[in-house]
Amino acid sequence: MSRLRPQDAETRAQRALGADFSEALARGLSVIGAFDEQRRQMTLSDVARAVDLPRATVRRSLATLVALGYVEADGRLFRLAPRILKLAIAYLSSDPVPSILQPVCERLCRQIGASCSVAVRDGEEAVMIARAVPARPASVGLGVGYRLPVFCSALGRVLASGMPDAELDAFLAQLKPVRFTRQTVVSKPEIRRLILDVRKKGYALADQEAEIGIRSIAVPLVRFDGRAVAALNIGVQPEQVSAKALIADYLPLLLKEATALRERLV
């Protein structure tokens, strides 16, 4: 068994997660998470740098993942294997929420001819768990599993608005806003104001802040006990639908669906 580097040992001590916390599993998951659109395949050294772990540790994680079929090796290069989708399918099939919401997205998409998505919060990101796009999608390939930053997306701000005040304060305190477009709001006081504004208005509107060419409006999905569990949005191209039209024509559709779903979300 390899020894922890001093900084790793310190991090482990600070976590205070107890003896049941599996460092090996955590490292393996971090290796899986290192692969993305920009890093589709990497060498062992690339992965070690990406996850900031010793090469020996990463070598064992990769060897295990290869043996289990979650990672493929091609010479010195490693990439995720199709079996990794089993992990996503396990979530999508065990949680009834995505199966309930996918038909909603598809119905709205057909009705208005624009993309429709549902997302939940995962740390600083909103991850899509249901999505439908028209036959001529503006953003090909952005499907289930796609992630958006919480602080500057309509979906994310809706999700953040459901945090208790103390949790929201902690979220904003550690947040390091990145300017994704010229229109991205990066001022923390303004980000806070926009998130709190969702609580008053009941919706969030983001205009090309997370992505160029996408104007989006989102509402919270609240389950039967009043707890917000997800966000539902409609995304359009700015030249096709104005912000005023989104609020006047599309917001009522989202609110109607959210009301109808309240008793079905558990």
Steps between C-alpha positions, in 0.01 A plus 500: 500500500647835396550776752305822474690812403514754786246726327272200434517395864418854609203515263376166629524621859311819418216306342417336831294239317595217732649158456226385263604747229671310214791699359555240227142531376518881517818499292352264244197724460722806465687322219169433322399863548825624344382400151283755323440666164845661500676192640346209314816291529806545717828341596562387855700818559215712363253339739737536795532873431125540451411341834816610686585151620823296491562305179510171693157567647356595162661194338317270743171683450530479122601134510196421715264698277642331189453157661139587586433627148434865589818626332671391176875503444650568158876491536588785735158662466195439718137591431163424653329185373128466414448302821531828692145573383381229740570743784278766344231245414501381861403849613251567222323167551498504882376859538139540381542875443678480161248251364214729602662812357629376165149483349436853626810628322402322181145637509615859554764463232239388245260774606738796470778370276774584749727303731368405842703363792480396862804528725605432859788658688831321540728735693571805286337349192149433375490158334225413253303185585237539226519686169324532167610701198323579172595326176727795421680543832708810556748309716550148373624251759392687812289226653443323830807543718595837354609749764461873541643731766249571776589865548431624145240266349122522536481138613779555751358818651165330552674212676711739710190694602376190680802485729454604864659839567799353686569254218471774240741718699753216510454432129565862407792532741699227326377583149759622249291640213639456149398723210372254237368773268500879490160491670594273792431664835804444724433745782409296808257759639322506164498120479342489846240756396409301188465178699287661771292665228395151388332449838288812441419454132482121484725475196849577369597647164858475372594663172816352346687495831602134508503446124502729198182460295281366783230699678331297772215525748454253788263428788535281811339158516360459850388168635188433708659607830615838366866410449656601167664195341589616149468780244317500168605730217444600140799612295482697177723685258491875574420595140193275506333593829537822699537508877156662526346220294665240719332650805166573336455183293724227637506565874127416538565163332784420742295605803206288383722192468664568837158518669384177335819320607486597866302195615702261284840589636592306813 
